[in-house]
Amino acid sequence: MKSIYVRVTPAYQETEEMIFTYAVYDENDTLVEKNNLYHDYRKPVLASLFAISSILKELKPYRAEDIVIIVNDGALIDELNGTTQTKNRDVLKVAELTRTNIRRFSDTITFESVAGDHLAKLNWNSKLS
């Protein structure tokens, strides 16, 4: 089983780039891979969804294993589960596209959010530092 910690830094101006940071840890909590991805501007509300799609492309070597993606974004979990209350059409469209990419990638991906747990958030932050 691989644990992937993901941080998304959105771009708030069109001249900036978004930064997606991810770190892959194995069962023994040993760092396997850590990387930053840079992408062109997208709306900040869509940044996390685009990050998941982009990071899945980088995780192809781990496709056969169980994967847990850990984020600090409770809204992202709702969007991926299809339980969000938003009426924003862009968010709904990109969320469906991201769910499709996840289904194509593997059936063994689960998502966790550390947004409500202070100690888990500290651990998440230290894994990405």
C-alpha positions as semicolon CSV with decimal commas, in nm:
position;residue;x (nm);y (nm);z (nm)
1;M;0,000;0,000;0,000
2;K;0,125;0,345;-0,090
3;S;0,031;0,665;0,090
4;I;0,044;0,975;-0,126
5;Y;0,039;1,313;0,046
6;V;-0,077;1,594;-0,184
7;R;-0,054;1,973;-0,146
8;V;-0,204;2,212;-0,401
9;T;-0,091;2,574;-0,426
10;P;-0,331;2,749;-0,664
11;A;-0,241;3,047;-0,878
12;Y;-0,444;3,356;-0,799
13;Q;-0,329;3,555;-1,102
14;E;-0,308;3,444;-1,462
15;T;0,066;3,516;-1,474
16;E;0,140;3,264;-1,198
17;E;0,173;2,886;-1,213
18;M;-0,003;2,633;-0,992
19;I;0,220;2,404;-0,788
20;F;0,118;2,047;-0,704
21;T;0,346;1,883;-0,447
22;Y;0,319;1,513;-0,376
23;A;0,515;1,264;-0,168
24;V;0,483;0,886;-0,196
25;Y;0,542;0,673;0,113
26;D;0,537;0,293;0,134
27;E;0,394;0,064;0,404
28;N;0,697;0,119;0,630
29;D;0,651;0,499;0,614
30;T;0,964;0,533;0,401
31;L;0,980;0,808;0,141
32;V;0,974;0,657;-0,209
33;E;0,929;0,965;-0,426
34;K;0,871;1,337;-0,385
35;N;0,802;1,578;-0,667
36;N;0,658;1,917;-0,762
37;L;0,446;1,964;-1,073
38;Y;0,395;2,307;-1,227
39;H;0,092;2,389;-1,439
40;D;-0,057;2,688;-1,611
41;Y;-0,326;2,896;-1,451
42;R;-0,665;2,744;-1,374
43;K;-0,939;2,886;-1,157
44;P;-0,841;2,835;-0,791
45;V;-1,166;2,650;-0,721
46;L;-1,063;2,389;-0,983
47;A;-0,696;2,357;-0,883
48;S;-0,738;2,055;-0,653
49;L;-0,935;1,859;-0,911
50;F;-0,675;1,927;-1,180
51;A;-0,403;1,830;-0,932
52;I;-0,553;1,486;-0,874
53;S;-0,580;1,422;-1,249
54;S;-0,222;1,538;-1,307
55;I;-0,076;1,340;-1,019
56;L;-0,250;1,020;-1,134
57;K;-0,048;1,043;-1,455
58;E;0,272;1,047;-1,248
59;L;0,162;0,752;-1,032
60;K;0,130;0,494;-1,311
61;P;0,412;0,275;-1,168
62;Y;0,203;0,226;-0,853
63;R;-0,120;0,140;-1,034
64;A;-0,125;-0,224;-0,918
65;E;-0,099;-0,133;-0,549
66;D;-0,353;0,000;-0,300
67;I;-0,324;0,378;-0,290
68;V;-0,440;0,622;-0,023
69;I;-0,428;0,988;-0,130
70;I;-0,419;1,223;0,168
71;V;-0,516;1,588;0,116
72;N;-0,599;1,891;0,330
73;D;-0,922;1,974;0,148
74;G;-1,259;1,852;0,269
75;A;-1,439;2,008;-0,028
76;L;-1,227;1,801;-0,267
77;I;-1,345;1,481;-0,099
78;D;-1,707;1,590;-0,140
79;E;-1,650;1,676;-0,506
80;L;-1,487;1,339;-0,575
81;N;-1,766;1,153;-0,394
82;G;-2,030;1,347;-0,587
83;T;-2,186;1,485;-0,268
84;T;-2,094;1,851;-0,310
85;Q;-2,368;2,111;-0,282
86;T;-2,210;2,353;-0,530
87;K;-2,400;2,484;-0,829
88;N;-2,082;2,590;-1,013
89;R;-2,098;2,415;-1,350
90;D;-1,722;2,424;-1,400
91;V;-1,665;2,244;-1,070
92;L;-1,929;1,982;-1,147
93;K;-1,789;1,918;-1,495
94;V;-1,425;1,889;-1,383
95;A;-1,525;1,674;-1,084
96;E;-1,697;1,426;-1,314
97;L;-1,393;1,423;-1,543
98;T;-1,165;1,361;-1,244
99;R;-1,388;1,079;-1,115
100;T;-1,369;0,920;-1,460
101;N;-0,987;0,945;-1,456
102;I;-0,977;0,783;-1,112
103;R;-1,199;0,494;-1,225
104;R;-0,978;0,439;-1,530
105;F;-0,663;0,449;-1,320
106;S;-0,751;0,192;-1,053
107;D;-1,027;0,059;-0,830
108;T;-0,802;0,059;-0,523
109;I;-0,770;0,436;-0,465
110;T;-0,912;0,591;-0,151
111;F;-0,904;0,955;-0,042
112;E;-0,862;1,096;0,306
113;S;-0,875;1,454;0,429
114;V;-0,682;1,584;0,728
115;A;-0,874;1,913;0,730
116;G;-1,047;1,859;1,065
117;D;-0,767;1,688;1,258
118;H;-0,488;1,911;1,388
119;L;-0,240;1,630;1,463
120;A;-0,299;1,463;1,128
121;K;-0,251;1,800;0,958
122;L;0,086;1,845;1,131
123;N;0,190;1,497;1,014
124;W;0,069;1,576;0,659
125;N;0,267;1,902;0,659
126;S;0,585;1,733;0,783
127;K;0,560;1,462;0,514
128;L;0,547;1,729;0,242
129;S;0,825;1,949;0,387
